[in-house]
Amino acid sequence: MVEPTRVTEREGPEGDLVLVERVLAGDRRAFESLVRRHERRVFRVTLAVLGNIEDAEEAMQDTFVKSFRHLDQFRKEARFTTWLTRITVNEAIQKRNARKNYVPLAEVETEEEQFAPKRRESWKSNPEQLYGKQEIHRIVEDAIQSLPQIYREAFVLRDVEELSADEAAEVLGITVPALKSRLLRARLMMRETLAEKFEEPPTLKKKIAHAAVDAGTAMAMRLMRAAGR
């Protein structure tokens, strides 16, 4: 019988590899350590894909069951987090596709193509002056969940889980340019949503400046049309 070791304290990819090796050697308690280490990450990803807590929890359980059964297929030259995230996304997508009201990704992407940010005020330098850390966390989480599915997935994988562009694109089964396009829109949508809470109210000076810019733009357009006659 393999005795469990205290490898759970080692952080990062090396710690993951040690745990994987212990599991493959017969130490099941090492897999429990892997679950504890990655369960929050896995849940965030399943929630990003499914947008429903109950379904996300089920997909998370399915992810760990599948990863345990196929752990011997993990290639040690890769990052364990990337391998696990790929399984996570696949499990969540399978559950999502089984829904009767599932809308194909192409249709969702087409509907959101015309998005453009409307706000232009700067954010407050320190939102914590207005909100506590827990409240800020809730506001940001709500904003993430409000994103359309394909943009939420890209945002969570890149900006929350900090996967590289190549890794996130591979996990989602899309090209890197497509990922960057979705991520850009996701960031713009996040700023648009969070601006309602964090932006500075426009001063009279800013309002006058904005009005002047709008008036100047309108005058320039009239002159251009007149010159073209």
Contacts in CASP RR format, 6 or more apart in sequence:
PFRMAT RR
TARGET T0000
AUTHOR 0000-0000-0000
METHOD contacts of the structure
MODEL  1
MVEPTRVTEREGPEGDLVLVERVLAGDRRAFESLVRRHERRVFRVTLAVL
GNIEDAEEAMQDTFVKSFRHLDQFRKEARFTTWLTRITVNEAIQKRNARK
NYVPLAEVETEEEQFAPKRRESWKSNPEQLYGKQEIHRIVEDAIQSLPQI
YREAFVLRDVEELSADEAAEVLGITVPALKSRLLRARLMMRETLAEKFEE
PPTLKKKIAHAAVDAGTAMAMRLMRAAGR
2 22 0 8 1.000
2 25 0 8 1.000
2 26 0 8 1.000
2 27 0 8 1.000
3 27 0 8 1.000
4 22 0 8 1.000
4 27 0 8 1.000
4 29 0 8 1.000
4 30 0 8 1.000
5 22 0 8 1.000
5 27 0 8 1.000
5 30 0 8 1.000
7 15 0 8 1.000
7 18 0 8 1.000
7 19 0 8 1.000
7 22 0 8 1.000
7 30 0 8 1.000
7 33 0 8 1.000
8 19 0 8 1.000
8 33 0 8 1.000
8 36 0 8 1.000
8 37 0 8 1.000
10 18 0 8 1.000
13 79 0 8 1.000
13 80 0 8 1.000
13 81 0 8 1.000
16 34 0 8 1.000
16 37 0 8 1.000
16 79 0 8 1.000
16 80 0 8 1.000
16 81 0 8 1.000
17 76 0 8 1.000
17 80 0 8 1.000
19 30 0 8 1.000
19 31 0 8 1.000
19 33 0 8 1.000
19 34 0 8 1.000
19 37 0 8 1.000
20 30 0 8 1.000
20 34 0 8 1.000
20 71 0 8 1.000
20 74 0 8 1.000
20 76 0 8 1.000
20 80 0 8 1.000
22 30 0 8 1.000
23 30 0 8 1.000
23 31 0 8 1.000
23 34 0 8 1.000
23 68 0 8 1.000
23 71 0 8 1.000
24 71 0 8 1.000
24 72 0 8 1.000
31 68 0 8 1.000
31 71 0 8 1.000
34 80 0 8 1.000
35 64 0 8 1.000
38 81 0 8 1.000
38 84 0 8 1.000
39 60 0 8 1.000
39 64 0 8 1.000
41 81 0 8 1.000
41 84 0 8 1.000
41 85 0 8 1.000
41 161 0 8 1.000
42 60 0 8 1.000
42 63 0 8 1.000
42 64 0 8 1.000
42 84 0 8 1.000
42 85 0 8 1.000
42 88 0 8 1.000
43 56 0 8 1.000
43 57 0 8 1.000
43 60 0 8 1.000
44 156 0 8 1.000
44 160 0 8 1.000
44 161 0 8 1.000
45 85 0 8 1.000
45 88 0 8 1.000
45 89 0 8 1.000
45 92 0 8 1.000
45 156 0 8 1.000
45 157 0 8 1.000
45 161 0 8 1.000
46 55 0 8 1.000
46 56 0 8 1.000
46 57 0 8 1.000
46 59 0 8 1.000
46 60 0 8 1.000
46 63 0 8 1.000
46 88 0 8 1.000
46 91 0 8 1.000
46 92 0 8 1.000
47 53 0 8 1.000
47 56 0 8 1.000
47 145 0 8 1.000
48 144 0 8 1.000
48 152 0 8 1.000
48 153 0 8 1.000
48 155 0 8 1.000
48 156 0 8 1.000
48 157 0 8 1.000
48 160 0 8 1.000
49 56 0 8 1.000
49 59 0 8 1.000
49 89 0 8 1.000
49 92 0 8 1.000
49 93 0 8 1.000
49 96 0 8 1.000
49 149 0 8 1.000
49 152 0 8 1.000
49 153 0 8 1.000
50 56 0 8 1.000
50 59 0 8 1.000
50 92 0 8 1.000
50 95 0 8 1.000
50 96 0 8 1.000
51 145 0 8 1.000
51 149 0 8 1.000
51 152 0 8 1.000
55 95 0 8 1.000
55 96 0 8 1.000
56 92 0 8 1.000
58 95 0 8 1.000
59 88 0 8 1.000
59 91 0 8 1.000
59 92 0 8 1.000
59 95 0 8 1.000
60 88 0 8 1.000
62 91 0 8 1.000
62 95 0 8 1.000
63 84 0 8 1.000
63 87 0 8 1.000
63 88 0 8 1.000
63 91 0 8 1.000
63 92 0 8 1.000
66 87 0 8 1.000
66 91 0 8 1.000
67 83 0 8 1.000
67 84 0 8 1.000
67 87 0 8 1.000
70 87 0 8 1.000
74 80 0 8 1.000
74 83 0 8 1.000
75 83 0 8 1.000
79 167 0 8 1.000
81 161 0 8 1.000
81 163 0 8 1.000
82 163 0 8 1.000
82 167 0 8 1.000
82 170 0 8 1.000
82 171 0 8 1.000
85 157 0 8 1.000
85 161 0 8 1.000
85 163 0 8 1.000
85 167 0 8 1.000
85 171 0 8 1.000
86 170 0 8 1.000
86 171 0 8 1.000
89 153 0 8 1.000
89 171 0 8 1.000
89 172 0 8 1.000
96 102 0 8 1.000
105 149 0 8 1.000
105 150 0 8 1.000
108 148 0 8 1.000
108 149 0 8 1.000
108 150 0 8 1.000
109 150 0 8 1.000
111 148 0 8 1.000
112 148 0 8 1.000
112 150 0 8 1.000
112 151 0 8 1.000
112 185 0 8 1.000
115 185 0 8 1.000
115 188 0 8 1.000
115 189 0 8 1.000
116 188 0 8 1.000
117 188 0 8 1.000
117 191 0 8 1.000
117 192 0 8 1.000
118 192 0 8 1.000
119 191 0 8 1.000
119 192 0 8 1.000
119 195 0 8 1.000
119 199 0 8 1.000
120 210 0 8 1.000
121 195 0 8 1.000
121 199 0 8 1.000
121 200 0 8 1.000
121 201 0 8 1.000
121 202 0 8 1.000
121 206 0 8 1.000
122 199 0 8 1.000
122 200 0 8 1.000
123 194 0 8 1.000
123 195 0 8 1.000
123 198 0 8 1.000
123 199 0 8 1.000
123 200 0 8 1.000
124 130 0 8 1.000
124 198 0 8 1.000
124 199 0 8 1.000
124 200 0 8 1.000
127 136 0 8 1.000
127 197 0 8 1.000
127 198 0 8 1.000
128 136 0 8 1.000
130 197 0 8 1.000
130 198 0 8 1.000
131 139 0 8 1.000
131 197 0 8 1.000
139 194 0 8 1.000
139 197 0 8 1.000
140 194 0 8 1.000
143 190 0 8 1.000
143 193 0 8 1.000
143 194 0 8 1.000
144 152 0 8 1.000
144 155 0 8 1.000
144 156 0 8 1.000
144 160 0 8 1.000
144 190 0 8 1.000
145 152 0 8 1.000
146 189 0 8 1.000
146 193 0 8 1.000
147 155 0 8 1.000
147 186 0 8 1.000
147 189 0 8 1.000
147 190 0 8 1.000
148 189 0 8 1.000
150 182 0 8 1.000
151 182 0 8 1.000
151 183 0 8 1.000
151 185 0 8 1.000
151 186 0 8 1.000
151 189 0 8 1.000
152 186 0 8 1.000
153 172 0 8 1.000
153 182 0 8 1.000
154 168 0 8 1.000
154 172 0 8 1.000
154 179 0 8 1.000
154 182 0 8 1.000
154 183 0 8 1.000
154 186 0 8 1.000
155 183 0 8 1.000
155 186 0 8 1.000
155 187 0 8 1.000
155 190 0 8 1.000
157 163 0 8 1.000
157 167 0 8 1.000
157 168 0 8 1.000
157 171 0 8 1.000
157 172 0 8 1.000
158 165 0 8 1.000
158 168 0 8 1.000
158 179 0 8 1.000
158 183 0 8 1.000
159 183 0 8 1.000
159 186 0 8 1.000
159 187 0 8 1.000
163 171 0 8 1.000
165 176 0 8 1.000
165 179 0 8 1.000
165 180 0 8 1.000
166 176 0 8 1.000
168 179 0 8 1.000
169 175 0 8 1.000
169 176 0 8 1.000
169 178 0 8 1.000
169 179 0 8 1.000
172 179 0 8 1.000
174 182 0 8 1.000
202 210 0 8 1.000
END
